[in-house]
Amino acid sequence: ANMPTRPGGVHTFLQARILYGPGKAANAGGVAVSGLEMNQNNGCMKRSQDEVDCQLRAIMRSIHASCVRYGKQPDGFVNYVVGANIAGFIKVANAMLAQGLV
């Protein structure tokens, strides 16, 4: 589901130190698979189900690692909301820099 928890609920989870996966990170798998499908449909490459699964696992591991990298608090708690927001910002900023937009 997209955004199944209201902001107040997210705040409650984080205050209680309950791990919460924000939609932008949790839904990334579906977006990634769509991208893999588009490449395959364009004839760029053909992938087996195992290859798609392997690529999806690698993508999701990378997303998780970024969330942990940017969301780890001094006490060791991982705030996935902060991590996903910072990781997403950095990804967009780097793309803008690469395109010469900034």
Phi and psi in radians as a Rosetta constraint file:
Dihedral C 1 N 2 CA 2 C 2 CIRCULARHARMONIC -1.536 0.35
Dihedral N 2 CA 2 C 2 N 3 CIRCULARHARMONIC 2.170 0.35
Dihedral C 2 N 3 CA 3 C 3 CIRCULARHARMONIC 0.917 0.35
Dihedral N 3 CA 3 C 3 N 4 CIRCULARHARMONIC 0.961 0.35
Dihedral C 3 N 4 CA 4 C 4 CIRCULARHARMONIC -1.304 0.35
Dihedral N 4 CA 4 C 4 N 5 CIRCULARHARMONIC -0.193 0.35
Dihedral C 4 N 5 CA 5 C 5 CIRCULARHARMONIC -2.039 0.35
Dihedral N 5 CA 5 C 5 N 6 CIRCULARHARMONIC 2.280 0.35
Dihedral C 5 N 6 CA 6 C 6 CIRCULARHARMONIC -1.256 0.35
Dihedral N 6 CA 6 C 6 N 7 CIRCULARHARMONIC 2.772 0.35
Dihedral C 6 N 7 CA 7 C 7 CIRCULARHARMONIC -0.931 0.35
Dihedral N 7 CA 7 C 7 N 8 CIRCULARHARMONIC -0.668 0.35
Dihedral C 7 N 8 CA 8 C 8 CIRCULARHARMONIC -1.108 0.35
Dihedral N 8 CA 8 C 8 N 9 CIRCULARHARMONIC -0.633 0.35
Dihedral C 8 N 9 CA 9 C 9 CIRCULARHARMONIC -1.178 0.35
Dihedral N 9 CA 9 C 9 N 10 CIRCULARHARMONIC -0.718 0.35
Dihedral C 9 N 10 CA 10 C 10 CIRCULARHARMONIC -1.059 0.35
Dihedral N 10 CA 10 C 10 N 11 CIRCULARHARMONIC -0.785 0.35
Dihedral C 10 N 11 CA 11 C 11 CIRCULARHARMONIC -1.026 0.35
Dihedral N 11 CA 11 C 11 N 12 CIRCULARHARMONIC -0.755 0.35
Dihedral C 11 N 12 CA 12 C 12 CIRCULARHARMONIC -1.093 0.35
Dihedral N 12 CA 12 C 12 N 13 CIRCULARHARMONIC -0.777 0.35
Dihedral C 12 N 13 CA 13 C 13 CIRCULARHARMONIC -1.010 0.35
Dihedral N 13 CA 13 C 13 N 14 CIRCULARHARMONIC -0.846 0.35
Dihedral C 13 N 14 CA 14 C 14 CIRCULARHARMONIC -1.180 0.35
Dihedral N 14 CA 14 C 14 N 15 CIRCULARHARMONIC -0.663 0.35
Dihedral C 14 N 15 CA 15 C 15 CIRCULARHARMONIC -1.097 0.35
Dihedral N 15 CA 15 C 15 N 16 CIRCULARHARMONIC -0.615 0.35
Dihedral C 15 N 16 CA 16 C 16 CIRCULARHARMONIC -1.503 0.35
Dihedral N 16 CA 16 C 16 N 17 CIRCULARHARMONIC 0.038 0.35
Dihedral C 16 N 17 CA 17 C 17 CIRCULARHARMONIC 1.090 0.35
Dihedral N 17 CA 17 C 17 N 18 CIRCULARHARMONIC 0.630 0.35
Dihedral C 17 N 18 CA 18 C 18 CIRCULARHARMONIC -1.630 0.35
Dihedral N 18 CA 18 C 18 N 19 CIRCULARHARMONIC 2.197 0.35
Dihedral C 18 N 19 CA 19 C 19 CIRCULARHARMONIC -1.089 0.35
Dihedral N 19 CA 19 C 19 N 20 CIRCULARHARMONIC 2.323 0.35
Dihedral C 19 N 20 CA 20 C 20 CIRCULARHARMONIC -2.327 0.35
Dihedral N 20 CA 20 C 20 N 21 CIRCULARHARMONIC 2.165 0.35
Dihedral C 20 N 21 CA 21 C 21 CIRCULARHARMONIC -1.643 0.35
Dihedral N 21 CA 21 C 21 N 22 CIRCULARHARMONIC 1.938 0.35
Dihedral C 21 N 22 CA 22 C 22 CIRCULARHARMONIC -1.166 0.35
Dihedral N 22 CA 22 C 22 N 23 CIRCULARHARMONIC 2.689 0.35
Dihedral C 22 N 23 CA 23 C 23 CIRCULARHARMONIC -0.941 0.35
Dihedral N 23 CA 23 C 23 N 24 CIRCULARHARMONIC -0.685 0.35
Dihedral C 23 N 24 CA 24 C 24 CIRCULARHARMONIC -1.099 0.35
Dihedral N 24 CA 24 C 24 N 25 CIRCULARHARMONIC -0.494 0.35
Dihedral C 24 N 25 CA 25 C 25 CIRCULARHARMONIC -1.558 0.35
Dihedral N 25 CA 25 C 25 N 26 CIRCULARHARMONIC -0.775 0.35
Dihedral C 25 N 26 CA 26 C 26 CIRCULARHARMONIC -1.169 0.35
Dihedral N 26 CA 26 C 26 N 27 CIRCULARHARMONIC -0.600 0.35
Dihedral C 26 N 27 CA 27 C 27 CIRCULARHARMONIC -1.510 0.35
Dihedral N 27 CA 27 C 27 N 28 CIRCULARHARMONIC -0.057 0.35
Dihedral C 27 N 28 CA 28 C 28 CIRCULARHARMONIC -1.095 0.35
Dihedral N 28 CA 28 C 28 N 29 CIRCULARHARMONIC -0.500 0.35
Dihedral C 28 N 29 CA 29 C 29 CIRCULARHARMONIC -1.083 0.35
Dihedral N 29 CA 29 C 29 N 30 CIRCULARHARMONIC -0.744 0.35
Dihedral C 29 N 30 CA 30 C 30 CIRCULARHARMONIC -1.132 0.35
Dihedral N 30 CA 30 C 30 N 31 CIRCULARHARMONIC -0.702 0.35
Dihedral C 30 N 31 CA 31 C 31 CIRCULARHARMONIC -1.142 0.35
Dihedral N 31 CA 31 C 31 N 32 CIRCULARHARMONIC -0.735 0.35
Dihedral C 31 N 32 CA 32 C 32 CIRCULARHARMONIC -1.107 0.35
Dihedral N 32 CA 32 C 32 N 33 CIRCULARHARMONIC -0.769 0.35
Dihedral C 32 N 33 CA 33 C 33 CIRCULARHARMONIC -1.113 0.35
Dihedral N 33 CA 33 C 33 N 34 CIRCULARHARMONIC -0.656 0.35
Dihedral C 33 N 34 CA 34 C 34 CIRCULARHARMONIC -1.052 0.35
Dihedral N 34 CA 34 C 34 N 35 CIRCULARHARMONIC -0.726 0.35
Dihedral C 34 N 35 CA 35 C 35 CIRCULARHARMONIC -1.117 0.35
Dihedral N 35 CA 35 C 35 N 36 CIRCULARHARMONIC -0.730 0.35
Dihedral C 35 N 36 CA 36 C 36 CIRCULARHARMONIC -1.113 0.35
Dihedral N 36 CA 36 C 36 N 37 CIRCULARHARMONIC -0.701 0.35
Dihedral C 36 N 37 CA 37 C 37 CIRCULARHARMONIC -1.130 0.35
Dihedral N 37 CA 37 C 37 N 38 CIRCULARHARMONIC -0.727 0.35
Dihedral C 37 N 38 CA 38 C 38 CIRCULARHARMONIC -1.068 0.35
Dihedral N 38 CA 38 C 38 N 39 CIRCULARHARMONIC -0.746 0.35
Dihedral C 38 N 39 CA 39 C 39 CIRCULARHARMONIC -1.070 0.35
Dihedral N 39 CA 39 C 39 N 40 CIRCULARHARMONIC -0.755 0.35
Dihedral C 39 N 40 CA 40 C 40 CIRCULARHARMONIC -1.156 0.35
Dihedral N 40 CA 40 C 40 N 41 CIRCULARHARMONIC -0.744 0.35
Dihedral C 40 N 41 CA 41 C 41 CIRCULARHARMONIC -1.158 0.35
Dihedral N 41 CA 41 C 41 N 42 CIRCULARHARMONIC -0.502 0.35
Dihedral C 41 N 42 CA 42 C 42 CIRCULARHARMONIC -1.348 0.35
Dihedral N 42 CA 42 C 42 N 43 CIRCULARHARMONIC -0.064 0.35
Dihedral C 42 N 43 CA 43 C 43 CIRCULARHARMONIC 1.442 0.35
Dihedral N 43 CA 43 C 43 N 44 CIRCULARHARMONIC 0.160 0.35
Dihedral C 43 N 44 CA 44 C 44 CIRCULARHARMONIC -1.153 0.35
Dihedral N 44 CA 44 C 44 N 45 CIRCULARHARMONIC -0.675 0.35
Dihedral C 44 N 45 CA 45 C 45 CIRCULARHARMONIC -2.884 0.35
Dihedral N 45 CA 45 C 45 N 46 CIRCULARHARMONIC 2.671 0.35
Dihedral C 45 N 46 CA 46 C 46 CIRCULARHARMONIC -1.885 0.35
Dihedral N 46 CA 46 C 46 N 47 CIRCULARHARMONIC 2.296 0.35
Dihedral C 46 N 47 CA 47 C 47 CIRCULARHARMONIC -2.153 0.35
Dihedral N 47 CA 47 C 47 N 48 CIRCULARHARMONIC 2.493 0.35
Dihedral C 47 N 48 CA 48 C 48 CIRCULARHARMONIC -1.405 0.35
Dihedral N 48 CA 48 C 48 N 49 CIRCULARHARMONIC 2.927 0.35
Dihedral C 48 N 49 CA 49 C 49 CIRCULARHARMONIC -1.041 0.35
Dihedral N 49 CA 49 C 49 N 50 CIRCULARHARMONIC -0.691 0.35
Dihedral C 49 N 50 CA 50 C 50 CIRCULARHARMONIC -1.108 0.35
Dihedral N 50 CA 50 C 50 N 51 CIRCULARHARMONIC -0.692 0.35
Dihedral C 50 N 51 CA 51 C 51 CIRCULARHARMONIC -1.140 0.35
Dihedral N 51 CA 51 C 51 N 52 CIRCULARHARMONIC -0.739 0.35
Dihedral C 51 N 52 CA 52 C 52 CIRCULARHARMONIC -1.099 0.35
Dihedral N 52 CA 52 C 52 N 53 CIRCULARHARMONIC -0.781 0.35
Dihedral C 52 N 53 CA 53 C 53 CIRCULARHARMONIC -1.046 0.35
Dihedral N 53 CA 53 C 53 N 54 CIRCULARHARMONIC -0.749 0.35
Dihedral C 53 N 54 CA 54 C 54 CIRCULARHARMONIC -1.117 0.35
Dihedral N 54 CA 54 C 54 N 55 CIRCULARHARMONIC -0.781 0.35
Dihedral C 54 N 55 CA 55 C 55 CIRCULARHARMONIC -1.147 0.35
Dihedral N 55 CA 55 C 55 N 56 CIRCULARHARMONIC -0.704 0.35
Dihedral C 55 N 56 CA 56 C 56 CIRCULARHARMONIC -1.116 0.35
Dihedral N 56 CA 56 C 56 N 57 CIRCULARHARMONIC -0.753 0.35
Dihedral C 56 N 57 CA 57 C 57 CIRCULARHARMONIC -1.041 0.35
Dihedral N 57 CA 57 C 57 N 58 CIRCULARHARMONIC -0.736 0.35
Dihedral C 57 N 58 CA 58 C 58 CIRCULARHARMONIC -1.122 0.35
Dihedral N 58 CA 58 C 58 N 59 CIRCULARHARMONIC -0.729 0.35
Dihedral C 58 N 59 CA 59 C 59 CIRCULARHARMONIC -1.101 0.35
Dihedral N 59 CA 59 C 59 N 60 CIRCULARHARMONIC -0.822 0.35
Dihedral C 59 N 60 CA 60 C 60 CIRCULARHARMONIC -1.186 0.35
Dihedral N 60 CA 60 C 60 N 61 CIRCULARHARMONIC -0.618 0.35
Dihedral C 60 N 61 CA 61 C 61 CIRCULARHARMONIC -1.104 0.35
Dihedral N 61 CA 61 C 61 N 62 CIRCULARHARMONIC -0.699 0.35
Dihedral C 61 N 62 CA 62 C 62 CIRCULARHARMONIC -1.129 0.35
Dihedral N 62 CA 62 C 62 N 63 CIRCULARHARMONIC -0.737 0.35
Dihedral C 62 N 63 CA 63 C 63 CIRCULARHARMONIC -1.101 0.35
Dihedral N 63 CA 63 C 63 N 64 CIRCULARHARMONIC -0.778 0.35
Dihedral C 63 N 64 CA 64 C 64 CIRCULARHARMONIC -1.071 0.35
Dihedral N 64 CA 64 C 64 N 65 CIRCULARHARMONIC -0.784 0.35
Dihedral C 64 N 65 CA 65 C 65 CIRCULARHARMONIC -1.066 0.35
Dihedral N 65 CA 65 C 65 N 66 CIRCULARHARMONIC -0.695 0.35
Dihedral C 65 N 66 CA 66 C 66 CIRCULARHARMONIC -1.153 0.35
Dihedral N 66 CA 66 C 66 N 67 CIRCULARHARMONIC -0.723 0.35
Dihedral C 66 N 67 CA 67 C 67 CIRCULARHARMONIC -1.083 0.35
Dihedral N 67 CA 67 C 67 N 68 CIRCULARHARMONIC -0.731 0.35
Dihedral C 67 N 68 CA 68 C 68 CIRCULARHARMONIC -1.179 0.35
Dihedral N 68 CA 68 C 68 N 69 CIRCULARHARMONIC -0.768 0.35
Dihedral C 68 N 69 CA 69 C 69 CIRCULARHARMONIC -1.001 0.35
Dihedral N 69 CA 69 C 69 N 70 CIRCULARHARMONIC -0.814 0.35
Dihedral C 69 N 70 CA 70 C 70 CIRCULARHARMONIC -1.642 0.35
Dihedral N 70 CA 70 C 70 N 71 CIRCULARHARMONIC -0.210 0.35
Dihedral C 70 N 71 CA 71 C 71 CIRCULARHARMONIC -1.892 0.35
Dihedral N 71 CA 71 C 71 N 72 CIRCULARHARMONIC -0.051 0.35
Dihedral C 71 N 72 CA 72 C 72 CIRCULARHARMONIC -1.243 0.35
Dihedral N 72 CA 72 C 72 N 73 CIRCULARHARMONIC 2.177 0.35
Dihedral C 72 N 73 CA 73 C 73 CIRCULARHARMONIC -1.514 0.35
Dihedral N 73 CA 73 C 73 N 74 CIRCULARHARMONIC 2.831 0.35
Dihedral C 73 N 74 CA 74 C 74 CIRCULARHARMONIC -0.965 0.35
Dihedral N 74 CA 74 C 74 N 75 CIRCULARHARMONIC -0.509 0.35
Dihedral C 74 N 75 CA 75 C 75 CIRCULARHARMONIC -1.515 0.35
Dihedral N 75 CA 75 C 75 N 76 CIRCULARHARMONIC 0.061 0.35
Dihedral C 75 N 76 CA 76 C 76 CIRCULARHARMONIC 1.690 0.35
Dihedral N 76 CA 76 C 76 N 77 CIRCULARHARMONIC -0.265 0.35
Dihedral C 76 N 77 CA 77 C 77 CIRCULARHARMONIC -1.159 0.35
Dihedral N 77 CA 77 C 77 N 78 CIRCULARHARMONIC 2.411 0.35
Dihedral C 77 N 78 CA 78 C 78 CIRCULARHARMONIC -1.769 0.35
Dihedral N 78 CA 78 C 78 N 79 CIRCULARHARMONIC 2.015 0.35
Dihedral C 78 N 79 CA 79 C 79 CIRCULARHARMONIC -1.609 0.35
Dihedral N 79 CA 79 C 79 N 80 CIRCULARHARMONIC 1.701 0.35
Dihedral C 79 N 80 CA 80 C 80 CIRCULARHARMONIC -1.154 0.35
Dihedral N 80 CA 80 C 80 N 81 CIRCULARHARMONIC -0.457 0.35
Dihedral C 80 N 81 CA 81 C 81 CIRCULARHARMONIC -1.135 0.35
Dihedral N 81 CA 81 C 81 N 82 CIRCULARHARMONIC -0.878 0.35
Dihedral C 81 N 82 CA 82 C 82 CIRCULARHARMONIC -1.080 0.35
Dihedral N 82 CA 82 C 82 N 83 CIRCULARHARMONIC -0.812 0.35
Dihedral C 82 N 83 CA 83 C 83 CIRCULARHARMONIC -1.054 0.35
Dihedral N 83 CA 83 C 83 N 84 CIRCULARHARMONIC -0.781 0.35
Dihedral C 83 N 84 CA 84 C 84 CIRCULARHARMONIC -1.169 0.35
Dihedral N 84 CA 84 C 84 N 85 CIRCULARHARMONIC -0.681 0.35
Dihedral C 84 N 85 CA 85 C 85 CIRCULARHARMONIC -1.130 0.35
Dihedral N 85 CA 85 C 85 N 86 CIRCULARHARMONIC -0.807 0.35
Dihedral C 85 N 86 CA 86 C 86 CIRCULARHARMONIC -1.174 0.35
Dihedral N 86 CA 86 C 86 N 87 CIRCULARHARMONIC -0.781 0.35
Dihedral C 86 N 87 CA 87 C 87 CIRCULARHARMONIC -1.061 0.35
Dihedral N 87 CA 87 C 87 N 88 CIRCULARHARMONIC -0.735 0.35
Dihedral C 87 N 88 CA 88 C 88 CIRCULARHARMONIC -1.117 0.35
Dihedral N 88 CA 88 C 88 N 89 CIRCULARHARMONIC -0.739 0.35
Dihedral C 88 N 89 CA 89 C 89 CIRCULARHARMONIC -1.071 0.35
Dihedral N 89 CA 89 C 89 N 90 CIRCULARHARMONIC -0.813 0.35
Dihedral C 89 N 90 CA 90 C 90 CIRCULARHARMONIC -1.096 0.35
Dihedral N 90 CA 90 C 90 N 91 CIRCULARHARMONIC -0.702 0.35
Dihedral C 90 N 91 CA 91 C 91 CIRCULARHARMONIC -1.083 0.35
Dihedral N 91 CA 91 C 91 N 92 CIRCULARHARMONIC -0.790 0.35
Dihedral C 91 N 92 CA 92 C 92 CIRCULARHARMONIC -1.177 0.35
Dihedral N 92 CA 92 C 92 N 93 CIRCULARHARMONIC -0.757 0.35
Dihedral C 92 N 93 CA 93 C 93 CIRCULARHARMONIC -1.065 0.35
Dihedral N 93 CA 93 C 93 N 94 CIRCULARHARMONIC -0.753 0.35
Dihedral C 93 N 94 CA 94 C 94 CIRCULARHARMONIC -1.118 0.35
Dihedral N 94 CA 94 C 94 N 95 CIRCULARHARMONIC -0.669 0.35
Dihedral C 94 N 95 CA 95 C 95 CIRCULARHARMONIC -1.140 0.35
Dihedral N 95 CA 95 C 95 N 96 CIRCULARHARMONIC -0.707 0.35
Dihedral C 95 N 96 CA 96 C 96 CIRCULARHARMONIC -1.138 0.35
Dihedral N 96 CA 96 C 96 N 97 CIRCULARHARMONIC -0.711 0.35
Dihedral C 96 N 97 CA 97 C 97 CIRCULARHARMONIC -1.106 0.35
Dihedral N 97 CA 97 C 97 N 98 CIRCULARHARMONIC -0.747 0.35
Dihedral C 97 N 98 CA 98 C 98 CIRCULARHARMONIC -1.108 0.35
Dihedral N 98 CA 98 C 98 N 99 CIRCULARHARMONIC -0.534 0.35
Dihedral C 98 N 99 CA 99 C 99 CIRCULARHARMONIC -1.526 0.35
Dihedral N 99 CA 99 C 99 N 100 CIRCULARHARMONIC -0.043 0.35
Dihedral C 99 N 100 CA 100 C 100 CIRCULARHARMONIC 1.315 0.35
Dihedral N 100 CA 100 C 100 N 101 CIRCULARHARMONIC 0.381 0.35
Dihedral C 100 N 101 CA 101 C 101 CIRCULARHARMONIC -1.493 0.35
Dihedral N 101 CA 101 C 101 N 102 CIRCULARHARMONIC -0.230 0.35
